Amino acid sequence: MGSKNKLKRFRENETFSNVIQPTREEVIEGFSLKGNWHTLFNNSNPIVLELGCGKGEYTIALARKNTNINYIGVDIKGARFWRGAKIALEENLSNVAFLRSQIELIDLLFNKSEVSEIWITFPDPQIKYTRTKHRLTNTDFLKKYQHILIPEGIVHLKTDSEFMHGYTLGLLHGEGHEIIYAHHDIYKNFHAPEEVTSTQTFYESQYLEKDKPITYIKFRLRY
């Protein structure tokens, strides 16, 4: 994407009512929507996050199917989710918002027990050992998720990375978390949850065309 297009999208994001872009300082010093996200949606419906939402396809698809749930796509790259935010406005999807921020600040963006579910879709697996701290399912991130989730809250991990799938399964087992469902090739499992196979990201559809396995884990955190 050219720099001109990025700048244009950044400017448009600033005009979108469904895009929230706090500075890092605002988040650290006390984010105004923390504990008050329902005021943005004007209802008390459950809140579901998609972390690393990219272009926002998954967030949009889930929101279309479940109008009684509020969805927030989180990503640091606003030029990516510009498309999802624009589509949501064009379709009058009032249960969708996009938040530009670093995921490491997630526990400063949402209050304790403010979130019902979290989707992590095709994150960078950060395979190198030196990148472990950046994996979205490492112990530190799981603790942050546990804090913002309701007691029975669910986390979904969908990835094309066998490494990420195996790493996460091992960590969940080792820390005593509840693995509700797991499969190493979700589209070849006839009993796969419909909510997982009926929605695809752009890159996911490309992986499937190449017959690349898509893995999935549904789990609940216990501390």
Order of alpha helices (4+ residues) and beta strands (2+ residues): alpha-beta-alpha-alpha-beta-alpha-beta-alpha-beta-alpha-beta-alpha-beta-alpha-beta-alpha-alpha-beta
